Amino acid sequence: MNDPDKISVKKDGKSKKKTYYSHIHTLFSLYRLSQTEKDIMRNLALAPRSGILAKLIAIWLELDDLNDINDLIEKGFIEARAGRTILLHPMIQEITVDETKPSVSNCSTLLRSIQNTCLLHGEDIMYHQTLFDMIESIIELIKRDDINTYLRFLEDVVPYMDKYHYAEQMRNVVNKISVLLKDKSVGTTSDRALLLDYQAILEKSNANAIQLEKRAVDMITEINDGNAWLAANLHSNLGMYYMKDGQLELARQYMEKAYRILEQYDLINYHDSIMTALPLLPTMLSCLPIWDELTKDCLLYESCVMF
């Protein structure tokens, strides 16, 4: 947009010299894009430079079909590549960001779709690289006009990055969360405890991870319906770190506490409860006398199905 070079354009026998930005701005005005087309351009401006599958962005934007995307391709706004990949030319992308002002509010459908995908903790997806590239681009370009919604978005994408061992991208997101939570008016105690939990995951030292996780557990001073799952998860994770450290009695205590919280708040039968238990299964089965044989059999069966 800051390129001062002017180029000539002839139309109806008249010649005009303007900057690239001015010409493309005029092009946007001439075509008078529909609201749906503007929304597609706004959200596609957040896509990675490598492009994205047309069908995937349509699903994320909850479009009924690809007709509007195809119209934008025909008009020359969207570039189509092999394999039905689409993208914006870098110049078009830059100006689209400036013109349409992508924000957490006006790109809420896209963010919600990505967030919902990342909440499917036990499911594998073939396009996870595109998903994480999209998240990186969103972080770089989007206007944060709703901080709390943006915070939820960042928090929900971290576990999915951990699932695929994207440590560097995960570290970048965790750092963004840390910056947001430096503002005391942003987030809650649960958000700050969750941040410590994420930082523990990134720690190479098990001893440091234990200290971070203990701090997280201690922050949840009162367990209720709103934070029960988080509290159970923190206790379970701390038990895992103690197990890695060979402190099996402490591991047993925290795993038992995690189980009791899940039981008390009727969370036992949730899919994520099983997914949390799977990595700890061998120790849990030997260390937790409160689990009866039926529970053990169910967990063993579930682990066989999952793996």
Secondary structure, 3 states (H helix, E strand, C coil): CCCCCEEEEEECCEEEEEEHHHHHHHHHHHHCCCHHHHHHHHHHCCCCCCCEEHHHHHHHCCCCCCHHHHHHHHHCCCEECHHHEEECCHHHHHHHHHHHCCECCCCHHHHHHHHHHHCCCCCCCCCHHHHHHHHHHHHHHCECCCHHHHHHHHHHHHHHHHHCCCHHHHHHHHHHHHHHHCCCCCCCHHHHHHHHHHHHHHCCCHHHHHHHHHHHHHHCCCCCCCCHHHHHHHHHHHHHHHHHCCCHHHHHHHHHHHHHHHHHCCCCCCHHHHHHHHHHHHHHHHHCCCCCHHHHHHHHHHHHHHC
